[in-house]
Amino acid sequence: MSSDGEDDDVEMLDSVNEDPTVGCAPACPAPVSRGKKNKLRSQVWEFFKLVKYKDGTKKGVCKACNVGYKYESQKGGTSAMKRHKCPNRQSMDVGKMILSANNGQLSTRVRKVDQMKLRDLFSALLIARNVPFALVEWKEFRDICTYLNEDAKLISRNTGKSDVVKKHKAQKEIIRNRLKLAPGRICLTSDMWTSVTTTGYISLTAHYLDQDWVLQKKLLNLCPLPPPHTGEHLSTKLFAMIEDWGIEDKSRLVAKKIFLNDGKFFHVRYCAHILALIVKEGLKKIDPAVIKIRASVKSLKKSQVRKQKFLDIVNTLGMSGIKRGIRQDVKTRWNSTYLMLDSCILYKPVFSHSKLVDSDYEDCPTDEEWEQIEVVTKFLKVFHDLTKIFSGSKYPTSNLYFERICQVQVLLKKESRNDIEFIRNMVKEMQAKFDSYWKELSPILAMAVVLDPRSKMNFVKFTYSKLYPEVRELEREVNEVRSNMTTLFNEYYTLSSSRASNSCATQNLGIKNGGNSAAEEGSDFFQEHVATQESGGDVLIDLSELDEYLGESYRGCLNSPLDILNYWKNHEQRFPEKKIWMRTMGLLKKMY
């Protein structure tokens, strides 16, 4: 018996080169149909085809050299075919080729094609590579699939589209269930824009902490938004998307009439966007210089001849060691403008020399404009670094807001007294834009920094002392933060204790997750605060959980990065009420 369970008493034809049609009627033999009863299971049929003749005999014919072996389905038998040494293939016999294909493992069946798995792979390809649905109908694609396995059933573009829709619905249901299992609140981010074809679009993103204290981010919707783009229309559209995901209760919107503190802390502005508006206001003061730099870079990017001349000058001036290239900006993104200016400063001598040797180059900034660009670029670096921190998506940012925005406010106050007149004028415009959004710092995000064990109320006091030199004003701001925290803590605990305690009871400790340690060790502003601190917290009596947390000292190094989510995961059993509060408030989620 052969290893695949079939008899091997099959008569071998007389000649190795014998045509399988010898001794048969002139008509060509017909391949045997492969119904369920006649299914060929042995892997030998990858190398042979079964041919049936008019006299009723069957033969296995080598697909490469056309040599045939007698085959009787009742008796079975494929061993003779396995011993066949094909002159048109490798020097080994077919049996060894089968073993080689299976890494030396014996197999008794031809590998089946899982049609549903194949369709799933097709849909995954269509989604991941953003290719057209017509891909599955391309002749070349079908030829590849057939070559790999002729039993593969190919699909039409409509079937591919249907499979993609089904996969989307299945994934949507998975995400919907995960959102329902989120033990705390869900922070929603929305943005809208208009395409070059004037079509309006709106997006909805959810940020939340899962049961393992891992920050999650899910893009829930990205869909067209027909006009009018009024507040009422936007509200209707957003609430419809929220209801579709079944998180209207977690969002606790006005319609549910359970806004905490009358919704005073519900809306938080997108900080990176406000920073962009502030910087754009300041850049208007050096618009002529920026326009010249932009035109210079654009001409280099568009003309290969001019680009080569520029590189020749770089070599002539001995600046070929500079490995940094020149960036081209996008007008709507101020940070790209900053990167363009910063990169061009390195090549200032090259631009100046180009003006001398190229009479057609008319966009070179003057010496005075170069001086303005250098001063402004150095000044804007703070804003660029803040934007990068606020735009992080793999760590919480809400506890970083207070420190960084206060840093901006202190910087603007300082630069408003700068000796350079155009800097003073620029800062004046930026300060006006700052005050229109952040004259009063967000109380909810001031509370978020208190939940950073390195900061607590001491840092709030330090920060407000920089902004409000008068003691009375300073005490008023600090007391307001403390009062709001106590009020919200009690209110959240009353609303959410039963629900949150059930969902958070099985947490594990000591597992590190993504925190905000990637957001550097803290600004110079924070380092100044650290230098003024002594070990120990606020001295308090009659301690509640909140008071206990605020009063205890931080045991780690204040200068060291902290995975804040991991910190609270490890301390949630010590502060069970605050655990509920933090999970429900979502203070350590994304800041938008």
C-alpha positions as CSV (number, residue, x, y, z in Angstrom):
1,M,0.0,0.0,0.0
2,S,1.1,3.5,-0.7
3,S,1.4,6.1,2.0
4,D,-1.8,7.8,0.9
5,G,-3.9,4.7,1.3
6,E,-4.3,3.7,-2.3
7,D,-3.3,0.4,-4.0
8,D,-0.2,0.6,-6.1
9,D,-0.8,-2.4,-8.4
10,V,-0.9,-0.3,-11.5
11,E,0.5,-1.5,-14.8
12,M,3.3,0.7,-16.1
13,L,3.2,1.4,-19.9
14,D,5.9,-0.2,-21.9
15,S,7.7,2.8,-23.1
16,V,8.7,5.9,-21.1
17,N,8.0,8.0,-24.2
18,E,4.8,6.2,-25.2
19,D,2.0,8.5,-26.2
20,P,-1.0,7.8,-24.0
21,T,-3.3,7.7,-27.0
22,V,-1.5,4.6,-28.5
23,G,-3.9,1.8,-29.1
24,C,-6.9,3.9,-28.8
25,A,-9.4,5.3,-31.3
26,P,-8.3,8.3,-33.3
27,A,-10.5,10.6,-31.2
28,C,-8.7,12.5,-28.5
29,P,-9.2,11.2,-25.0
30,A,-11.5,13.2,-22.7
31,P,-10.3,14.3,-19.3
32,V,-12.2,12.7,-16.5
33,S,-14.8,14.9,-14.8
34,R,-14.1,15.4,-11.1
35,G,-17.4,15.0,-9.4
36,K,-17.7,14.3,-5.7
37,K,-17.5,10.5,-6.1
38,N,-14.4,10.7,-8.4
39,K,-12.5,13.3,-6.3
40,L,-8.7,12.8,-6.8
41,R,-7.2,13.3,-3.4
42,S,-3.5,12.3,-3.8
43,Q,-1.0,15.1,-4.3
44,V,0.4,13.1,-7.3
45,W,-2.4,14.7,-9.4
46,E,-0.6,18.0,-9.1
47,F,1.9,16.5,-11.6
48,F,-0.4,14.1,-13.5
49,K,-3.8,14.5,-15.2
50,L,-6.3,11.7,-15.4
51,V,-7.4,10.8,-19.0
52,K,-10.3,8.5,-19.9
53,Y,-10.4,6.6,-23.2
54,K,-13.3,5.4,-25.3
55,D,-12.6,1.8,-24.3
56,G,-13.2,2.7,-20.7
57,T,-9.6,2.6,-19.5
58,K,-8.0,5.5,-17.5
59,K,-4.5,6.6,-17.4
60,G,-2.5,9.2,-15.3
61,V,-0.6,11.3,-17.8
62,C,2.4,13.3,-16.8
63,K,1.7,17.0,-17.4
64,A,5.4,17.6,-18.4
65,C,6.5,14.7,-20.5
66,N,3.2,13.1,-21.5
67,V,4.1,9.7,-20.2
68,G,1.1,7.7,-19.0
69,Y,0.4,5.0,-16.4
70,K,-2.6,2.8,-16.2
71,Y,-5.0,3.8,-13.5
72,E,-8.0,1.9,-12.2
73,S,-10.2,3.9,-9.8
74,Q,-11.6,0.8,-8.0
75,K,-8.2,-0.6,-7.2
76,G,-6.6,2.8,-6.8
77,G,-2.9,3.2,-7.0
78,T,-0.6,6.1,-7.5
79,S,2.8,4.6,-6.4
80,A,3.9,4.0,-10.0
81,M,3.2,7.6,-10.9
82,K,5.2,8.7,-7.8
83,R,8.2,6.6,-8.9
84,H,8.1,8.3,-12.4
85,K,11.3,10.1,-13.2
86,C,10.3,12.9,-15.6
87,P,13.0,14.0,-18.0
88,N,11.4,17.4,-18.3
89,R,11.3,18.0,-14.5
90,Q,13.9,17.7,-11.8
91,S,16.0,14.5,-11.6
92,M,14.1,13.2,-8.6
93,D,11.0,11.2,-8.9
94,V,7.5,12.6,-8.3
95,G,7.2,11.1,-4.9
96,K,10.3,12.9,-3.7
97,M,9.1,16.1,-5.2
98,I,5.9,15.8,-3.2
99,L,7.9,15.3,0.0
100,S,10.1,18.2,-0.8
101,A,7.1,20.4,-1.4
102,N,5.8,19.5,2.1
103,N,9.2,20.0,3.8
104,G,9.6,16.3,4.2
105,Q,6.2,15.7,5.8
106,L,4.0,13.1,4.4
107,S,0.6,14.3,3.2
108,T,-2.4,12.1,2.1
109,R,-4.5,14.8,0.5
110,V,-4.3,17.6,-2.0
111,R,-4.5,20.9,-0.2
112,K,-8.0,22.3,-0.5
113,V,-8.7,25.9,-1.4
114,D,-10.7,27.5,1.4
115,Q,-12.9,29.7,-0.8
116,M,-14.2,31.9,2.1
117,K,-10.6,32.4,3.3
118,L,-9.6,33.3,-0.2
119,R,-12.4,35.9,-0.5
120,D,-11.4,37.3,2.9
121,L,-7.9,37.8,1.6
122,F,-9.2,39.4,-1.5
123,S,-11.2,41.9,0.5
124,A,-8.3,42.6,2.8
125,L,-6.1,43.4,-0.2
126,L,-8.7,45.8,-1.6
127,I,-9.0,47.6,1.7
128,A,-5.3,47.7,2.7
129,R,-3.9,48.8,-0.7
130,N,-6.8,51.0,-1.7
131,V,-7.0,49.4,-5.1
132,P,-10.1,49.4,-7.3
133,F,-12.6,46.6,-7.0
134,A,-11.9,45.8,-10.7
135,L,-8.6,44.3,-9.6
136,V,-10.2,40.9,-9.1
137,E,-11.3,40.9,-12.7
138,W,-7.9,41.9,-14.2
139,K,-6.7,39.1,-16.5
140,E,-3.2,39.2,-15.0
141,F,-4.5,38.9,-11.5
142,R,-6.7,36.0,-12.4
143,D,-3.8,34.3,-14.3
144,I,-1.7,34.4,-11.1
145,C,-4.5,33.0,-9.0
146,T,-5.1,30.2,-11.5
147,Y,-1.4,29.4,-11.7
148,L,-1.2,29.0,-8.0
149,N,-4.2,26.8,-7.7
150,E,-6.6,26.0,-10.6
151,D,-9.3,25.1,-8.1
152,A,-9.5,28.7,-6.8
153,K,-12.8,30.3,-7.5
154,L,-12.4,33.8,-8.6
155,I,-14.9,36.6,-7.9
156,S,-16.4,39.6,-9.7
157,R,-15.9,43.2,-8.7
158,N,-19.5,43.3,-7.3
159,T,-18.7,40.3,-5.1
160,G,-15.5,42.0,-4.0
161,K,-17.4,45.2,-3.1
162,S,-20.0,43.1,-1.2
163,D,-17.2,41.4,0.8
164,V,-15.6,44.7,1.7
165,V,-19.0,46.0,3.0
166,K,-19.5,42.9,5.0
167,K,-16.0,43.2,6.5
168,H,-16.7,46.8,7.4
169,K,-19.9,45.9,9.1
170,A,-18.2,43.1,11.1
171,Q,-15.4,45.4,12.2
172,K,-17.9,48.2,13.1
173,E,-19.7,45.7,15.4
174,I,-16.5,44.8,17.1
175,I,-15.6,48.4,17.7
176,R,-19.2,49.2,18.9
177,N,-18.9,46.4,21.5
178,R,-15.5,47.7,22.6
179,L,-16.9,51.2,23.1
180,K,-19.8,49.8,25.2
181,L,-17.2,48.0,27.4
182,A,-15.1,51.1,27.9
183,P,-15.2,51.6,31.7
184,G,-15.2,55.4,31.6
185,R,-16.2,58.2,29.4
186,I,-15.4,58.6,25.7
187,C,-13.8,61.8,24.5
188,L,-15.0,62.8,21.0
189,T,-13.0,64.8,18.5
190,S,-14.7,66.3,15.4
191,D,-13.2,68.1,12.5
192,M,-14.5,69.3,9.1
193,W,-13.0,70.6,5.9
194,T,-13.9,71.3,2.3
195,S,-12.2,69.4,-0.6
196,V,-10.9,71.0,-3.8
197,T,-14.2,70.0,-5.3
198,T,-16.0,72.1,-2.7
199,T,-17.5,68.9,-1.0
200,G,-17.8,69.2,2.7
201,Y,-16.6,66.4,5.0
202,I,-16.9,65.7,8.7
203,S,-15.0,63.3,10.9
204,L,-15.6,61.8,14.3
205,T,-12.9,60.2,16.4
206,A,-13.2,58.6,19.8
207,H,-10.5,58.4,22.5
208,Y,-11.0,56.3,25.6
209,L,-9.2,54.2,28.2
210,D,-9.9,50.5,28.0
211,Q,-10.1,48.1,30.9
212,D,-6.3,47.8,31.0
213,W,-5.7,51.5,31.1
214,V,-4.5,51.6,27.5
215,L,-5.3,54.7,25.5
216,Q,-7.4,53.8,22.5
217,K,-8.2,55.9,19.4
218,K,-10.8,55.0,16.9
219,L,-11.8,56.9,13.8
220,L,-15.6,56.3,13.8
221,N,-16.8,58.3,10.8
222,L,-15.6,60.2,7.8
223,C,-18.4,61.2,5.6
224,P,-19.7,64.0,3.3
225,L,-21.5,66.9,5.0
226,P,-23.9,68.7,2.6
227,P,-24.7,72.3,3.3
228,P,-25.7,74.3,5.2
229,H,-22.8,74.0,7.6
230,T,-24.7,75.7,10.5
231,G,-24.3,74.9,14.1
232,E,-27.7,73.3,14.2
233,H,-27.0,71.1,11.2
234,L,-23.6,70.1,12.6
235,S,-25.2,69.2,15.9
236,T,-27.8,67.0,14.2
237,K,-25.2,65.2,12.1
238,L,-22.8,64.6,15.1
239,F,-25.6,63.3,17.3
240,A,-26.8,61.0,14.5
241,M,-23.3,59.5,14.2
242,I,-23.0,59.1,18.0
243,E,-26.4,57.3,18.2
244,D,-25.3,55.1,15.3
245,W,-22.4,53.9,17.4
246,G,-24.6,53.4,20.5
247,I,-22.5,55.7,22.7
248,E,-25.0,58.5,23.3
249,D,-25.3,57.5,26.9
250,K,-21.6,57.4,27.4
251,S,-21.2,60.8,25.9
252,R,-23.9,62.1,28.3
253,L,-25.0,65.0,26.0
254,V,-27.4,67.8,26.8
255,A,-30.3,65.7,25.6
256,K,-29.7,63.3,28.5
257,K,-29.8,66.2,31.0
258,I,-26.9,64.9,33.0
259,F,-24.2,67.4,32.0
260,L,-21.9,67.8,34.9
261,N,-21.7,71.4,36.3
262,D,-24.2,72.4,33.6
263,G,-21.8,71.5,30.8
264,K,-19.3,74.1,31.9
265,F,-16.3,71.8,31.2
266,F,-17.8,69.8,28.2
267,H,-16.1,71.6,25.3
268,V,-12.3,71.8,25.0
269,R,-10.8,73.6,22.1
270,Y,-8.3,71.9,19.8
271,C,-5.0,73.4,21.2
272,A,-2.8,72.6,18.2
273,H,-5.3,74.5,16.0
274,I,-5.4,77.5,18.3
275,L,-1.6,77.6,18.3
276,A,-1.7,77.6,14.5
277,L,-4.0,80.6,14.5
278,I,-1.8,82.5,17.0
279,V,1.4,81.8,14.9
280,K,-0.3,82.7,11.6
281,E,-1.2,86.1,13.1
282,G,2.4,86.7,14.0
283,L,3.8,85.6,10.7
284,K,1.8,88.3,8.9
285,K,4.4,90.7,10.2
286,I,7.1,89.1,8.0
287,D,4.9,88.2,5.1
288,P,7.2,89.8,2.5
289,A,10.2,87.8,3.6
290,V,8.2,84.6,3.8
291,I,6.8,85.1,0.3
292,K,10.3,85.5,-1.1
293,I,11.6,82.4,0.6
294,R,8.6,80.4,-0.6
295,A,9.1,81.6,-4.2
296,S,12.8,80.8,-4.0
297,V,12.1,77.2,-2.8
298,K,9.4,76.7,-5.3
299,S,11.6,77.7,-8.2
300,L,14.3,75.2,-7.0
301,K,11.7,72.4,-6.8
302,K,10.2,73.2,-10.3
303,S,13.4,73.6,-12.3
304,Q,16.0,70.9,-12.5
305,V,18.5,73.3,-14.1
306,R,18.1,75.8,-11.3
307,K,18.4,73.0,-8.7
308,Q,21.7,71.8,-10.2
309,K,23.0,75.4,-10.2
310,F,22.1,75.7,-6.5
311,L,23.9,72.4,-5.8
312,D,27.0,73.6,-7.7
313,I,27.1,76.8,-5.5
314,V,26.8,74.6,-2.4
315,N,29.9,72.7,-3.4
316,T,31.7,75.9,-4.4
317,L,31.1,77.4,-1.0
318,G,32.2,74.2,0.8
319,M,28.8,73.5,2.3
320,S,28.3,70.0,0.9
321,G,28.7,68.6,4.4
322,I,25.2,69.9,5.3
323,K,23.0,66.9,4.9
324,R,19.7,68.6,5.6
325,G,17.6,69.4,2.6
326,I,15.4,72.4,1.9
327,R,11.7,72.0,2.8
328,Q,8.8,73.4,0.8
329,D,5.8,74.6,2.9
330,V,2.1,74.2,2.6
331,K,0.4,77.6,3.1
332,T,-2.3,76.2,5.3
333,R,0.1,74.6,7.7
334,W,2.2,77.1,9.6
335,N,4.5,74.4,11.0
336,S,5.6,73.5,7.5
337,T,6.3,77.2,7.0
338,Y,8.5,77.2,10.1
339,L,10.4,74.1,8.8
340,M,10.9,75.8,5.5
341,L,12.3,78.9,7.1
342,D,14.5,76.9,9.4
343,S,16.0,74.8,6.6
344,C,16.6,77.9,4.4
345,I,18.6,79.7,7.1
346,L,21.3,77.1,6.7
347,Y,21.6,77.9,3.0
348,K,21.5,81.7,3.4
349,P,25.0,82.2,1.8
350,V,23.9,80.0,-1.2
351,F,20.8,82.0,-1.8
352,S,22.8,85.3,-1.6
353,H,25.5,83.9,-4.0
354,S,22.7,82.8,-6.4
355,K,21.5,86.4,-6.6
356,L,25.0,87.5,-7.7
357,V,25.4,84.8,-10.5
358,D,21.9,84.5,-11.7
359,S,20.3,87.7,-13.0
360,D,16.9,85.9,-13.2
361,Y,16.8,85.2,-9.5
362,E,14.8,88.1,-8.0
363,D,13.3,86.6,-4.9
364,C,16.3,86.6,-2.6
365,P,15.5,88.2,0.8
366,T,17.4,91.3,1.8
367,D,19.9,91.2,4.7
368,E,17.3,92.9,6.9
369,E,14.7,90.3,6.0
370,W,17.2,87.4,6.6
371,E,17.7,88.9,10.1
372,Q,13.9,88.9,10.7
373,I,13.6,85.4,9.5
374,E,16.4,84.2,11.9
375,V,14.9,85.9,14.9
376,V,11.3,84.8,14.2
377,T,12.3,81.2,13.5
378,K,14.1,81.0,16.8
379,F,11.0,82.5,18.5
380,L,8.6,80.1,16.8
381,K,10.5,76.9,17.7
382,V,8.7,76.9,21.1
383,F,5.3,76.8,19.2
384,H,6.5,74.1,16.8
385,D,7.6,71.9,19.7
386,L,4.3,72.4,21.5
387,T,2.4,71.5,18.4
388,K,4.2,68.3,18.1
389,I,3.5,67.4,21.7
390,F,-0.2,68.3,21.5
391,S,-0.6,66.3,18.3
392,G,0.7,63.1,19.8
393,S,-1.7,60.2,19.4
394,K,0.0,57.4,21.4
395,Y,0.1,59.1,24.8
396,P,-2.3,61.3,26.9
397,T,-2.0,65.0,26.3
398,S,-4.6,66.6,28.7
399,N,-2.2,66.7,31.6
400,L,0.4,68.5,29.4
401,Y,-2.0,71.3,28.3
402,F,-1.8,73.5,31.4
403,E,2.0,73.6,31.6
404,R,2.6,74.2,27.9
405,I,-0.1,76.9,27.5
406,C,1.1,78.8,30.5
407,Q,4.6,78.5,29.0
408,V,3.3,80.3,25.9
409,Q,1.6,83.0,27.9
410,V,4.7,83.7,29.9
411,L,6.8,83.8,26.7
412,L,4.4,86.3,25.0
413,K,4.5,88.5,28.0
414,K,8.3,88.4,28.0
415,E,8.7,89.1,24.3
416,S,6.3,92.0,24.4
417,R,9.2,93.9,26.0
418,N,11.7,92.7,23.4
419,D,14.2,95.3,22.1
420,I,13.4,94.6,18.5
421,E,10.4,96.6,17.4
422,F,9.0,94.2,14.8
423,I,9.1,91.4,17.4
424,R,7.1,93.5,19.8
425,N,4.6,94.3,17.1
426,M,4.3,90.6,16.1
427,V,3.9,89.5,19.7
428,K,1.2,92.1,20.2
429,E,-0.9,90.6,17.4
430,M,-0.2,87.1,18.8
431,Q,-1.2,88.1,22.3
432,A,-4.5,89.5,21.0
433,K,-5.3,86.2,19.3
434,F,-4.2,84.2,22.4
435,D,-6.5,86.2,24.6
436,S,-9.4,85.7,22.3
437,Y,-9.2,81.9,23.0
438,W,-7.2,81.5,26.2
439,K,-7.5,84.6,28.3
440,E,-9.0,82.2,30.9
441,L,-7.2,78.9,31.0
442,S,-9.4,75.8,30.8
443,P,-10.3,74.8,34.4
444,I,-10.9,71.1,33.4
445,L,-7.3,70.9,32.0
446,A,-5.9,72.7,35.0
447,M,-7.4,69.9,37.0
448,A,-5.8,67.3,34.7
449,V,-2.3,68.5,35.6
450,V,-3.2,68.0,39.3
451,L,-3.7,64.3,38.5
452,D,0.0,64.1,37.4
453,P,1.6,63.1,40.7
454,R,4.7,65.1,39.9
455,S,2.7,68.3,39.7
456,K,-0.4,68.4,41.8
457,M,-1.6,71.7,43.3
458,N,2.0,72.9,43.9
459,F,2.5,73.3,40.1
460,V,-0.8,75.0,39.7
461,K,0.2,77.5,42.3
462,F,3.7,78.0,40.7
463,T,2.1,78.5,37.3
464,Y,-0.5,81.0,38.4
465,S,2.2,82.9,40.3
466,K,3.9,83.5,37.0
467,L,0.7,84.8,35.4
468,Y,-0.8,86.6,38.4
469,P,1.8,88.5,40.5
470,E,-0.9,89.8,42.8
471,V,-1.4,87.5,45.8
472,R,-5.2,88.0,45.9
473,E,-5.6,87.1,42.2
474,L,-3.3,84.1,42.6
475,E,-5.3,82.7,45.5
476,R,-8.6,83.2,43.7
477,E,-7.4,81.2,40.7
478,V,-5.9,78.4,42.8
479,N,-8.9,78.1,45.0
480,E,-11.2,77.9,42.0
481,V,-9.3,74.9,40.6
482,R,-9.4,73.2,44.0
483,S,-13.1,73.9,44.4
484,N,-14.0,72.7,40.9
485,M,-12.0,69.5,41.5
486,T,-13.9,68.8,44.8
487,T,-17.3,69.5,43.2
488,L,-16.7,67.4,40.1
489,F,-15.2,64.6,42.2
490,N,-18.3,64.4,44.4
491,E,-20.7,64.8,41.4
492,Y,-18.9,62.1,39.3
493,Y,-18.8,59.7,42.2
494,T,-22.5,60.1,42.8
495,L,-23.4,59.5,39.2
496,S,-20.9,56.8,38.3
497,S,-19.8,54.8,41.4
498,S,-22.0,51.7,40.8
499,R,-21.4,51.4,37.1
500,A,-17.7,52.1,37.3
501,S,-17.0,49.9,40.3
502,N,-18.5,46.9,38.5
503,S,-16.5,47.5,35.3
504,C,-13.2,48.2,37.0
505,A,-13.2,45.5,39.7
506,T,-10.9,43.0,37.8
507,Q,-8.0,45.3,36.9
508,N,-4.5,43.9,37.1
509,L,-1.6,45.9,38.5
510,G,2.0,46.3,37.5
511,I,1.7,46.1,33.7
512,K,3.2,49.0,31.8
513,N,1.1,50.6,29.1
514,G,1.4,53.5,26.8
515,G,1.7,56.7,28.8
516,N,3.0,60.2,28.0
517,S,6.6,59.5,28.7
518,A,7.2,60.1,25.0
519,A,6.3,63.8,25.6
520,E,9.8,64.6,26.8
521,E,10.9,65.2,30.4
522,G,9.1,68.5,30.7
523,S,9.7,72.0,29.6
524,D,12.2,74.5,31.1
525,F,9.1,76.0,32.7
526,F,8.5,72.7,34.6
527,Q,12.2,72.3,35.4
528,E,12.1,75.8,37.1
529,H,9.1,74.5,39.2
530,V,11.1,71.4,40.1
531,A,14.0,73.4,41.3
532,T,11.8,75.3,43.8
533,Q,10.2,72.2,45.3
534,E,11.1,70.3,48.4
535,S,10.1,66.7,49.0
536,G,6.5,66.4,50.4
537,G,3.1,67.5,49.3
538,D,0.5,69.9,50.6
539,V,-0.1,69.5,54.4
540,L,-3.7,68.7,54.9
541,I,-5.9,67.4,57.7
542,D,-9.3,65.6,57.7
543,L,-8.3,63.8,54.6
544,S,-10.6,62.6,51.9
545,E,-9.3,60.5,49.1
546,L,-8.6,63.7,47.1
547,D,-6.9,65.3,50.0
548,E,-4.9,62.2,50.7
549,Y,-3.6,62.2,47.1
550,L,-2.8,65.9,47.1
551,G,-1.1,65.7,50.5
552,E,1.3,62.8,49.9
553,S,4.8,63.3,48.4
554,Y,5.8,61.9,45.0
555,R,8.4,59.2,45.6
556,G,9.9,59.2,42.1
557,C,12.2,61.7,40.5
558,L,10.4,64.9,39.4
559,N,12.7,65.3,36.4
560,S,12.1,61.8,35.1
561,P,9.5,60.9,32.5
562,L,6.4,59.3,33.8
563,D,4.0,56.8,32.3
564,I,0.9,58.4,33.9
565,L,-1.6,55.8,32.8
566,N,0.6,53.1,34.3
567,Y,0.9,55.1,37.5
568,W,-2.8,55.3,38.0
569,K,-3.3,51.7,37.1
570,N,-0.9,50.7,39.8
571,H,-2.6,53.0,42.3
572,E,-6.2,52.4,41.5
573,Q,-6.7,50.1,44.5
574,R,-5.4,52.8,46.8
575,F,-7.9,55.4,45.4
576,P,-11.0,53.5,44.4
577,E,-13.1,56.6,44.3
578,K,-10.6,58.6,42.3
579,K,-10.3,55.6,40.0
580,I,-13.9,56.0,39.1
581,W,-13.5,59.7,38.7
582,M,-10.5,59.5,36.4
583,R,-12.0,56.7,34.2
584,T,-15.3,58.6,34.0
585,M,-13.9,62.0,33.4
586,G,-11.4,60.9,30.9
587,L,-9.0,63.6,32.1
588,L,-6.0,61.5,31.0
589,K,-7.3,61.0,27.5
590,K,-6.7,63.0,24.4
591,M,-6.7,66.8,24.8
592,Y,-8.7,68.3,21.8
